[in-house]
């Protein structure tokens, strides 16, 4: 279990434990979390703490970061096909 800190200029640092949501949901790290478990976690069926982790991962800062990274990756691939 390693702590990850995301720092951005002018923003409060975000700190979280890598793999904590996988462990809380009983899914091995490296495997995707099944959609049914995602929905249950977001609904709070695994508890309040897991709900907060799920919102952070699937709807919050981490989700936004993944979408941005994916968009940048697509942009870079299109730009390199000259």
C-alpha positions as CSV (number, residue, x, y, z in Angstrom):
1,X,0.0,0.0,0.0
2,X,1.6,3.2,-1.2
3,X,0.4,6.7,-0.6
4,X,0.1,8.9,-3.7
5,X,0.0,12.7,-3.6
6,X,-1.1,14.7,-6.6
7,X,0.1,18.3,-6.4
8,X,-1.1,21.1,-8.6
9,X,-0.1,24.7,-8.4
10,X,-2.7,26.8,-6.5
11,X,-4.7,23.7,-5.4
12,X,-4.8,21.6,-2.2
13,X,-2.7,18.4,-2.6
14,X,-4.8,15.2,-3.1
15,X,-3.6,12.2,-1.1
16,X,-4.9,8.6,-1.5
17,X,-3.8,5.0,-1.0
18,X,-3.1,3.2,-4.2
19,X,-5.2,0.1,-4.6
20,X,-7.4,0.8,-1.5
21,X,-10.6,0.7,-3.5
22,X,-9.7,-2.6,-5.1
23,X,-8.9,-4.1,-1.7
24,X,-12.2,-2.7,-0.2
25,X,-14.2,-4.3,-3.0
26,X,-12.3,-7.6,-3.0
27,X,-11.0,-7.2,-6.5
28,X,-7.3,-8.1,-7.2
29,X,-5.2,-5.1,-8.2
30,X,-4.5,-5.1,-11.9
31,X,-8.0,-6.3,-12.8
32,X,-10.7,-3.9,-13.7
33,X,-13.5,-3.4,-11.1
34,X,-16.8,-4.9,-12.4
35,X,-19.5,-2.5,-13.3
36,X,-21.9,-4.0,-10.7
37,X,-19.3,-3.4,-7.9
38,X,-18.7,0.2,-9.1
39,X,-22.4,0.9,-9.0
40,X,-22.8,-0.7,-5.5
41,X,-19.8,1.3,-4.2
42,X,-21.2,4.6,-5.6
43,X,-24.5,3.8,-4.0
44,X,-22.8,3.3,-0.6
45,X,-23.5,-0.4,-0.2
46,X,-19.9,-1.1,0.9
47,X,-20.0,1.8,3.5
48,X,-19.4,5.5,3.6
49,X,-15.6,5.4,3.3
50,X,-15.8,3.1,0.2
51,X,-18.4,5.4,-1.3
52,X,-16.1,8.4,-0.9
53,X,-13.2,6.4,-2.5
54,X,-15.5,5.4,-5.4
55,X,-16.7,9.0,-6.0
56,X,-13.1,10.2,-6.0
57,X,-12.0,7.5,-8.5
58,X,-15.0,7.3,-10.8
59,X,-16.5,10.8,-10.8
60,X,-14.0,13.0,-9.1
61,X,-10.4,14.1,-9.7
62,X,-9.0,10.8,-10.7
63,X,-11.7,10.3,-13.4
64,X,-11.1,13.7,-14.8
65,X,-7.3,13.1,-14.8
66,X,-7.8,9.8,-16.7
67,X,-10.1,11.5,-19.3
68,X,-7.6,14.3,-19.8
69,X,-4.7,11.8,-20.2
70,X,-6.7,9.7,-22.7
71,X,-7.6,12.8,-24.7
72,X,-3.9,14.0,-24.8
73,X,-2.8,10.5,-25.8
74,X,-5.2,10.6,-28.8
75,X,-4.1,14.1,-29.7
76,X,-0.4,13.0,-29.7
77,X,-1.1,10.0,-31.9
78,X,-2.9,12.1,-34.5
79,X,-0.1,14.6,-34.5
80,X,2.6,12.1,-35.1
81,X,1.1,10.5,-38.2
82,X,2.8,12.9,-40.7
